[in-house]
Amino acid sequence: MHTSRNDSFKLGDRQVKRIGYGAMQLAGPGVFGPPKNIDAAREVLRAALAAGVNHIDTSDFYGPHVTNQLIRETLAPYADDLVIVTKIGARRDDKANWLPAFSAQELRQAVESNLTNLGLEQLDVVNLRLMFSAHGPAEGSLEAPLNILAELQQKGLVRHIGLSNVTMNQIEEAKKICSIVCVQNHYNLVHRHDDEMIDALAAEGIAYVPFFPLGGFTPIQSSGLNKIAEREGVTPMQLALAFLLQRSDNILLIPGTSSITHFHENMAAGQLTLSPEVIAELNSLA
């Protein structure tokens, strides 16, 4: 595990800063409905761009439609270097449940609605999110839905394709169908199932985007993290993000928040360099 640090990495054919912004929390509670304060949500988006963020992660099923419309209303016409990544493969019902949406019609419709609500003619990157299991990745063929996405790429509606919630077998299957530029899976300091996958993707220059950077810690792990963070004079979230940045150069972060204060705290994690001793302590939490 090396601790050299580049501050950007290739996502498709563009270099992006390694700390991006995840728009999920700009929707209402449970990622459903509008935010409590639309002005505050817009302020966070503007602050992200002002801080040099050029990678925003969103989806039309956040809200649904809420985050994409906010992004368009606040940031369009978009800066030339801004990469907006979206995902398809799920939909929401009236009760805010998350349902798989894998049919050809649902996938085509999802791409169209992302284009419309973001106000784009082509989506920079679309992640196909697999929902074979309620609890993380599960094996199953992604050939049928990925063929549909590859077809939309050939039509020029999608520039690059990524995968979310996948296994190594599914990544290998996908690479036979089209080029894959990123993988978005659950990974953090204590949830380390993808360690080998991250290294394999790094060797191929494929970005890895962890979600839930603080999700699923036990109380003991949390208190361990808190203790180290307090001693180092940083927040637990900053420590966890800095750890991920040092874990591998192909890791791109998309911490999400609807608070300007938290946003600036997250960005400051990019300035931290953790000593080998601190890295070893953090590794022991897992």
N, C-alpha and C positions, 0 to 999 in steps of 0.2 A: 504494500500500500504506500503510494508515494505522496509527498506533500508539496510538490511543486504546484503552482497555481497559474493557470491562464485565466484572463477575465472574459474571454469570449470563446465560442465554439460554433462549428458549422451546423446549421439546421437547414437541411436541403441544400440549396445553392447560396445561402446567405449566412454571414457571420452574425450571431446574436450575442448580446451580453449574457453572462451565465446566470444573473439574477433577473428573471422576468416578473410578470405579474399574472396571477390567476384571478379571473373575474367572478368566480363562482359566488363569492360572498357579497357581491353587489346586488343579488336578488334578495327577496324577503326571507323570513325564517324558513328553514328547511329547503332553501334554494327554490322557493315557490312564491310567486307574486312579486309585486314591486318592493323596492327597499323602503325602509321607514323614512329615509331622508334622501331624496333624489339629488339635491344639490351637493350633499356630502359625498355621494357616490361619484358624481362628476368631478368633484374636487380631487378625489383619490386618483382617478384616471389621468387628470391633467398633471398631477404631481408625479405620477409614474413616468410620463413622457419627459417632464422637466428634469427628472433625475437620470435620464439617459436610458430608461427601459425601452427595448425595441423588440420585445417578445411578449405578446399577450395571449393567454390561454382562455378560451371561452367555449360556449356551446349554445345552440338554440334551445336545448332542453333545460337550460338554466332559466327558470322563471315560470314557464317557458317564454322564450323570445325577449325577456326583460334585459339580460346583460348585453345581448347583441345590439338591441335598439339603443341602449345607453351608450355603448361604445361608438356606434355610428353617429348619434346625436352630438356626442361630446368631442370626438376625435376626427371625424371625416371633414374635409378630405385628408386622407392619411399621409403621414410622413413617408418618404420613399423607403426608408430603412426599416419601417415597422413590419414585423412578421406576426400575423394573427393566425393562431392555431385553433381549430375547432374540432369537435368530435361528433360522431354519429353512431347509431346502433342502439339508442334508447329513446323512449318518449315518456311523457308524463300524462297521468289521467287527472280527472277533476279533483281527486282526493290527494294529489301530490305524490302518488306512488310512482316508482321508476319501473317501467316495463320494457322488455326487449323489443326492438323494432328492426328486424333483420330482413324483412321481405324486400324484394327488388324495388317495389313501389315506395316502401317506407324509406329506404336508403336514398333513392333519387329525390324524394320529397324533402328529406332532411338536408341534402346538399342545396337544393333550391331555396329552402327557407333560411339557411345560414347565409346564402348569397344575398337574398332580399333584405334580411334584417341588418346585415352588416353593410349593405350598400356596396357590394363588390361584384365584379364580373368574373373573378376567379378567386378561389380560396387558396391561400398560401400553403397550408398543410391541413389535411383532414385525418384525424385519428379514427380508425375503426375500433370502437369499444366493444369487447366481447362480454356477453352476459350469460355464459353457460352455467354459472353458479352464483348464488347470493353471497358466497364467502370467497372472494378472490378468484384468481385464474383457475380454470378447469380445462382439461383436454377436450378437444373437439375440432372438427375441420372448419377452417374459416374460408375455404375456397369459394363457396357460393357468394357470400356477401362481398368478399374482397374482389371477385371478378367484376361485380357491379361497380365498385368504387374505381377500379382500374379503367373500366369503360368510360366513367365520367371524367377521369384524368385524360384519357385519349381525346375526349371531346373538348378539352381545354377548360372545363369548369373547376378542376382541381389541379394544383401545381405539383404538390408532393403528398405522399401517403405515409401515415404512421399507424401504430397499433397501440391499443390500451387494454390492460388487464389480460395479458397473454403469457403463455409458457414459451420456453425455448423451442419446443417442437413446432408451435404455431408460427414463431418467427421464421424458422427454416422453411416451413411450408409456404409462408407469405413471400419469401424472397424468390421463389420459383415463379411467382405470378407477376410481381412488380418490385420496383426498388422501394425499400423501407428507409425513411430518414430519421425516425425516432420511435421510442417505445416509452409509454407512460404506464408505470405500475406502482403499486404500494411498496414503498421502501423508506426506511428511516434508520436512525441510530440503533434501534432494538429489533426492527422488523427486517431481517437481513437475508431473506430467502433468495434474493436476486443477486447476491455477490458475484457468482460465476457469470451470470448473464451480463452484468455491467461490464466486466472485464472483456468478455467476448465481443460485446458491441463496441467497446472502446477501440479494440484492435481493428474494427472495420470502419471506424469513424462515424458510427451511428450514435445519435444523442439518446441519453436516458433521462427521463423526466419523472422524478419521484413525486407521488402525491401522498397526502397525510404525513408531512415531515415530523409531526409530533403525535401521530395517532397510535393508539394501542399500547401505550406505556403502562406498566403496572405501577401501583403507588410506590413500590420500592425503587423501581427504575427512575420514576419522576423525582423522588426525593434525592436520589444520587445525582441526577442531572442538575437539580436546583442547587445542590451543595457546591458542585464544581463551578456552576455559573456564577454563584455569589462570590466565590473565592477569586474568580477571574475578572469580576466586575462587569459582567455582561448578563443579558437575560437568557433564560433557558432556550428560548426560540432562536436567539442569535447563535448560541453555542451549537444547537442542533443543525442549523443551516450552514454554519462555518465548517462543521464536520463533513457535511455532504459535499461542499465545494472542494474540500481537500481529499475526499475519498477517491475521486476520479475526474479527470478533465472533461469527460463527456457528459457529466451530470449537469443538467440545466434545472434551475429552481424556479418554481412558479408560486411562491407564497401568496396567499390571498388575504385581503383584509378590507374592511370598509372604513378603517380608521387611519387618518393621515399620520398620527403618532406611531401606530404600529407599522405602517408602511415604511417610514423613515428608519425605524428600528431594524426592520428586515433588511433594508438596503445596507445598513451599517455592518451587517454580518459579512459583507463582501470585503471589508477592510481587515477582518480578523485573520491572523495566522496562528494556528494552534501548534504548540510545541509537541514533539513526539511523546512526551510524558502525558500531556493532556489527552492526546489521541488514544494512548494506551488505556488511560482511565476510562475514557468514553467507550472504547471497545469492550471493556470489562462489564459495562452495564448490560450488554446484550447477552 
